């Protein structure tokens, strides 16, 4: 069994096609097929059912593939340890962000990261918190930026910044005439929220505890929520960084939330066995160039991240 063979079966699982998997691994299709066959002979089991189209992993093959992902992850960790010892910062980085963070970080983050770390090949995906946790534990991504805490002892959280929530209210709403509002004053029947799967939805309901909400008022993005309020009335809850995306007229619709003030923690999350300290600091340093200083975690302002 070799690392190369594990790379081949993971590629085949992802593409479900021998030719495309061979192209992904930069080998010929007969070579890839022969190496996978050799691994199956060594393990005395079939990893893939070749009678299906597209090809699918067998039941035991699914278990093997999950373990192969972790082994490849740890092999890359070993390589990274050597690179760190040599003082090099290069390689591949697979990073995920939740949809309620990506619009504010991604444009500036990509620019900063490419400028300062040109030898790192960056791949960024946008996905929900649930998907991020699954892919992180399966070693399919290296790290993610999302709202914490996750309360998962297999994942390490490194806080980046703290972002308050504000209310965006239609001028037709009675709430509009208040200078500031508290969660107890928010009528949930007029509240527009994100659809299921977004952590921001859960955070909104966390400070509106023990109150019922109609599922009619749901949307897929914060920008959509703002537009819905503009046209249909009602109100919504938006994160602080979205304020800069509003025009001057829209900014007049904002009200601070008090008693209590509501905030969310945004952090880098990694597996507990992650060792690529240089890449974590590369991501954190890029975020620091984008986020206002008053929002940054106090430790991040002063210290590098140590694993």
C-alpha positions as CSV (number, residue, x, y, z in Angstrom):
1,X,0.0,0.0,0.0
2,X,1.4,3.4,-1.0
3,X,0.3,7.0,-0.6
4,X,0.1,7.2,-4.3
5,X,-2.5,4.4,-4.4
6,X,-4.6,6.2,-1.7
7,X,-4.5,9.3,-3.9
8,X,-5.7,7.3,-6.8
9,X,-8.7,5.8,-5.0
10,X,-9.7,9.2,-3.5
11,X,-9.5,10.8,-7.0
12,X,-11.7,8.0,-8.4
13,X,-14.2,8.5,-5.6
14,X,-14.4,12.2,-6.3
15,X,-14.8,11.9,-10.1
16,X,-16.5,8.5,-10.3
17,X,-14.8,8.1,-13.6
18,X,-11.4,6.3,-14.4
19,X,-10.3,8.6,-17.2
20,X,-11.1,11.8,-15.2
21,X,-9.4,10.4,-12.1
22,X,-6.3,9.6,-14.1
23,X,-6.2,13.1,-15.5
24,X,-6.6,14.5,-12.0
25,X,-3.6,12.4,-10.9
26,X,-1.5,13.1,-14.0
27,X,-1.2,9.4,-15.0
28,X,-2.6,7.2,-17.7
29,X,-5.9,5.5,-17.2
30,X,-4.3,2.0,-17.4
31,X,-1.7,3.0,-14.7
32,X,-4.4,4.2,-12.4
33,X,-6.6,1.2,-12.9
34,X,-3.7,-1.2,-12.4
35,X,-2.6,0.5,-9.1
36,X,-6.1,0.5,-7.7
37,X,-6.5,-3.2,-8.7
38,X,-3.2,-3.9,-6.9
39,X,-4.4,-2.2,-3.8
40,X,-7.7,-4.1,-3.8
41,X,-5.8,-7.4,-4.2
42,X,-3.6,-6.5,-1.3
43,X,-6.6,-5.7,0.9
44,X,-8.5,-8.7,-0.5
45,X,-11.6,-6.7,-1.1
46,X,-13.3,-4.6,-3.8
47,X,-13.1,-0.8,-3.1
48,X,-15.2,0.1,-6.1
49,X,-18.2,-1.5,-7.9
50,X,-17.1,-1.3,-11.6
51,X,-20.5,-2.6,-12.8
52,X,-22.2,0.7,-12.0
53,X,-22.1,3.8,-14.1
54,X,-20.8,6.0,-12.8
55,X,-18.5,3.7,-10.7
56,X,-19.4,3.7,-7.0
57,X,-17.5,2.6,-3.9
58,X,-18.6,-0.6,-2.2
59,X,-19.8,-0.6,1.4
60,X,-16.3,-1.5,2.7
61,X,-14.8,0.8,0.1
62,X,-16.6,3.7,1.7
63,X,-14.8,2.9,5.0
64,X,-11.5,2.6,3.2
65,X,-11.9,5.9,1.5
66,X,-12.7,7.7,4.7
67,X,-9.5,6.4,6.3
68,X,-7.5,7.1,3.1
69,X,-8.6,10.8,3.3
70,X,-7.3,11.0,6.9
71,X,-4.0,9.3,6.0
72,X,-3.4,11.6,3.1
73,X,-4.2,14.6,5.3
74,X,-1.6,13.4,7.9
75,X,0.9,12.8,5.1
76,X,0.5,16.4,4.0
77,X,0.9,17.5,7.6
78,X,4.2,15.7,7.7
79,X,5.4,17.4,4.5
80,X,4.2,20.8,5.9
81,X,6.2,20.2,9.1
82,X,9.4,19.8,7.0
83,X,8.5,23.0,5.0
84,X,8.0,24.9,8.2
85,X,11.3,23.7,9.6
86,X,13.0,24.9,6.4
87,X,11.2,28.3,6.7
88,X,9.2,27.8,3.4
89,X,5.6,28.9,3.1
90,X,4.2,27.2,0.0
91,X,1.8,24.4,-1.1
92,X,-2.0,24.0,-1.4
93,X,-4.6,25.5,0.9
94,X,-8.3,24.5,0.9
95,X,-10.3,27.0,2.8
96,X,-14.1,27.2,3.4
97,X,-16.3,30.1,4.5
98,X,-19.9,30.4,5.5
99,X,-22.2,32.4,3.3
100,X,-22.8,35.1,5.9
101,X,-19.1,35.8,6.1
102,X,-17.8,35.3,2.6
103,X,-19.3,38.5,1.0
104,X,-17.4,40.7,3.4
105,X,-14.1,38.8,3.5
106,X,-13.6,37.2,0.2
107,X,-13.0,40.1,-2.2
108,X,-10.3,41.7,0.0
109,X,-9.0,38.4,1.4
110,X,-8.2,37.0,-2.1
111,X,-6.3,40.2,-3.0
112,X,-4.3,40.3,0.2
113,X,-3.5,36.6,0.2
114,X,-2.3,36.5,-3.4
115,X,-0.2,39.6,-2.9
116,X,1.6,38.3,0.2
117,X,1.6,34.5,-0.3
118,X,2.1,33.9,-4.1
119,X,3.5,30.4,-3.6
120,X,0.4,29.1,-1.9
121,X,-2.3,27.7,-4.2
122,X,-5.5,28.8,-2.6
123,X,-8.9,27.1,-3.2
124,X,-11.9,28.7,-1.5
125,X,-15.4,27.2,-1.1
126,X,-18.6,28.6,0.3
127,X,-20.6,26.2,2.4
128,X,-22.8,25.9,5.4
129,X,-21.5,25.3,8.9
130,X,-22.8,21.7,8.9
131,X,-21.0,20.9,5.6
132,X,-17.8,22.5,6.8
133,X,-17.7,20.4,10.0
134,X,-18.3,17.2,7.9
135,X,-15.6,18.0,5.4
136,X,-13.1,19.2,8.0
137,X,-13.4,16.0,10.0
138,X,-13.2,14.0,6.8
139,X,-10.0,15.9,6.0
140,X,-11.5,17.2,2.7
141,X,-10.7,20.8,3.5
142,X,-7.8,22.3,5.5
143,X,-9.5,25.0,7.5
144,X,-12.6,27.2,7.5
145,X,-13.8,30.6,8.7
146,X,-17.2,30.6,10.4
147,X,-19.1,31.6,13.5
148,X,-18.2,29.9,16.7
149,X,-18.4,28.2,19.2
150,X,-19.0,24.8,17.6
151,X,-18.7,22.7,20.8
152,X,-16.8,20.0,19.0
153,X,-13.8,18.5,20.8
154,X,-12.3,17.3,17.4
155,X,-12.0,20.9,16.1
156,X,-9.8,23.7,17.3
157,X,-11.2,27.3,17.2
158,X,-9.0,30.3,16.7
159,X,-11.0,33.6,17.2
160,X,-10.4,36.3,14.6
161,X,-12.9,39.0,15.3
162,X,-16.2,39.9,16.9
163,X,-19.1,41.4,15.0
164,X,-22.3,42.9,16.3
165,X,-25.7,42.6,14.8
166,X,-27.9,45.5,13.9
167,X,-31.6,45.7,12.9
168,X,-32.5,46.8,9.4
169,X,-36.1,48.2,9.6
170,X,-38.5,49.5,7.0
171,X,-39.8,53.1,7.6
172,X,-43.3,51.7,7.6
173,X,-42.6,49.7,10.8
174,X,-43.4,51.1,14.3
175,X,-39.9,50.0,15.3
176,X,-38.4,52.5,12.9
177,X,-39.3,55.4,15.2
178,X,-37.2,54.0,18.0
179,X,-33.5,55.1,18.5
180,X,-32.5,51.6,19.5
181,X,-34.3,48.3,20.2
182,X,-34.1,45.3,22.4
183,X,-34.8,41.7,21.4
184,X,-38.0,41.7,23.5
185,X,-39.4,44.5,21.3
186,X,-39.0,42.6,18.1
187,X,-42.3,41.2,16.6
188,X,-41.3,37.9,15.1
189,X,-44.2,37.9,12.7
190,X,-42.6,40.8,10.9
191,X,-39.0,39.4,11.0
192,X,-37.4,38.2,7.8
193,X,-34.7,35.5,8.4
194,X,-32.3,33.3,6.5
195,X,-33.4,29.9,5.4
196,X,-32.5,26.7,7.3
197,X,-28.8,25.8,7.3
198,X,-27.4,29.3,8.0
199,X,-25.8,29.8,11.4
200,X,-26.9,33.4,11.4
201,X,-30.5,32.2,11.5
202,X,-29.8,30.3,14.7
203,X,-28.1,33.2,16.2
204,X,-31.0,35.5,15.5
205,X,-33.4,33.1,17.3
206,X,-30.9,32.6,20.1
207,X,-31.6,36.2,21.2
208,X,-35.3,35.9,20.5
209,X,-35.7,32.9,22.7
210,X,-39.0,31.1,23.4
211,X,-40.8,32.9,20.6
212,X,-42.5,31.4,17.5
213,X,-41.7,32.5,14.0
214,X,-43.4,31.8,10.7
215,X,-41.3,30.0,8.1
216,X,-42.9,32.1,5.4
217,X,-40.3,34.9,6.0
218,X,-37.1,33.2,4.8
219,X,-34.5,34.1,2.3
220,X,-31.2,32.8,0.9
221,X,-28.8,35.7,1.6
222,X,-28.5,38.9,3.7
223,X,-28.6,41.1,0.6
224,X,-31.9,39.5,-0.4
225,X,-33.3,40.1,3.1
226,X,-32.5,43.8,2.8
227,X,-34.2,44.0,-0.5
228,X,-37.2,42.2,0.8
229,X,-37.5,44.7,3.7
230,X,-37.2,47.6,1.2
231,X,-40.1,46.4,-0.9
232,X,-42.3,44.5,1.5
233,X,-41.8,46.2,4.9
234,X,-40.9,44.4,8.1
235,X,-37.4,44.1,9.4
236,X,-34.3,41.9,9.5
237,X,-31.1,41.4,11.4
238,X,-27.8,42.0,9.6
239,X,-24.1,41.7,10.6
240,X,-22.0,44.8,11.1
241,X,-19.8,44.3,8.1
242,X,-22.9,44.5,5.8
243,X,-23.4,48.1,6.7
244,X,-20.8,49.3,4.2
245,X,-22.8,47.6,1.4
246,X,-25.8,49.8,2.0
247,X,-26.5,53.1,0.4
248,X,-27.0,56.3,2.4
249,X,-30.8,56.0,2.3
250,X,-30.7,52.4,3.5
251,X,-28.3,53.3,6.4
252,X,-31.0,55.5,7.8
253,X,-33.0,52.2,8.4
254,X,-30.4,50.8,10.9
255,X,-31.0,50.6,14.6
256,X,-28.7,49.3,17.3
257,X,-29.8,46.2,19.3
258,X,-29.3,46.7,23.0
259,X,-30.1,44.9,26.3
260,X,-28.2,42.9,25.5
261,X,-26.0,44.0,22.6
262,X,-25.7,41.0,20.2
263,X,-22.5,39.8,18.7
264,X,-21.0,36.8,17.0
265,X,-17.5,35.4,17.1
266,X,-15.8,34.6,13.8
267,X,-12.9,32.2,14.0
268,X,-10.6,30.0,12.0
269,X,-11.4,26.3,12.6
270,X,-9.1,23.4,12.0
271,X,-8.8,19.8,13.0
272,X,-7.1,19.2,16.3
273,X,-4.2,17.4,14.6
274,X,-3.5,20.2,12.1
275,X,0.1,21.3,12.0
276,X,0.4,23.9,9.2
277,X,1.0,26.8,11.5
278,X,2.4,29.0,8.8
279,X,-0.8,28.7,6.7
280,X,-3.1,29.5,9.6
281,X,-1.1,32.7,10.3
282,X,-1.2,33.5,6.5
283,X,-5.0,33.4,6.6
284,X,-5.2,35.3,9.9
285,X,-2.8,38.0,8.7
286,X,-4.9,38.5,5.5
287,X,-8.1,38.8,7.6
288,X,-6.4,41.4,9.8
289,X,-5.8,43.6,6.8
290,X,-9.5,43.7,6.0
291,X,-11.4,43.8,9.3
292,X,-11.5,47.1,11.3
293,X,-9.1,47.0,14.2
294,X,-11.8,47.5,16.9
295,X,-13.4,44.2,15.8
296,X,-10.3,42.1,16.0
297,X,-9.7,39.6,18.8
298,X,-7.3,41.2,21.3
299,X,-4.8,38.3,21.1
300,X,-4.7,38.4,17.3
301,X,-3.7,42.0,17.4
302,X,-0.6,41.2,19.4
303,X,0.5,37.6,18.8
304,X,1.0,35.1,16.1
305,X,-1.0,31.9,16.3
306,X,0.9,29.0,17.9
307,X,-0.2,25.4,17.7
